[in-house]
Amino acid sequence: MKNYELVLHRVEADLAAGRLRIGGRLPGERTLAEQLGISRPSVREAVRVLEAMGVVRTATGSGPEAGAVIVAEPVSPLTAVLRLHLATNHLPMGDVVQTRLLLESWAAREAAGRELGADELKVAEELLDRMDDAGLSPEEFHLLDAEFHVALSGLAGNVLIAAVMTSLRSAIHGYVLAAVPNLPDWEAVAVGLRGEHRGILAAVRGGEPERAASLVTAHIRGFYQAAQLAPFGGNAGTAEAEDHGRADDQVE
């Protein structure tokens, strides 16, 4: 069980036992981390999943409204599926990639069509800045990479898309990291991924929907091509080559 899943199970158990109710507040981040024996980042990740599912609402600060407040019970079939199935590493790799292509291209297109403020773009930009650290290990880089793609999808403004991408984060990180040994030159690949990330975010920021969708599609498929992974259906190989070529031309 992932550390953040411990928090999800704890919330469900407390709701079922009546220790938590709608309108109640989750224990603080430090308290939960100590009670469950996990790190505070794991608690934060769990709270993000719960917020994406619409189970809690969070507010920053130190006043009476700060923290995570329960606004719904995670009892619907959809949230159960998201929690128990999508947030695992046991999904077929090809299915994960196809789902990413579908969701992320749509999300990038939608995000680029919205008027986004600096605050909305801040999280994605900070993640890219952190990925610029040349001393990151492949695992550290790809943890930030998966987080960036979740943040990027969240810019579309669709809560359900954000929830699915949040739940898929673990599966995405798992298969991407497993592909690293297949890469002939990880440092060169990392430089390329950084540039592609910047290009995608620039297209979103610049209000270029089709460019943003094309770049994120080429970015996902291009990594598969570089890692020499098996095609995942249809004419994927041809599409990968074509889209990757377009991305090379477009990313600045």
Secondary structure, DSSP 8 states (H G I E B T S, - for coil): --HHHHHHHHHHHHHHHTSS-TT-B---HHHHHHHHT--HHHHHHHHHHHHHTTSEEEE-SSSTT-EEEE-S-S-SHHHHHIIIIISSS-S-HHHHHHHHHHHHHHHHHHHHTS---HHHHHHHHHHHHHHT-TT--HHHHHHHHHHHHHHHHHTT--HHHHHHHHHHHHHHHHHHHHHGGG-S-HHHHHHHHHHHHHHHHHHHHTT-HHHHHHHHHHHHHHHHHHTT----STTHHHHHHHHHHHHHHH--
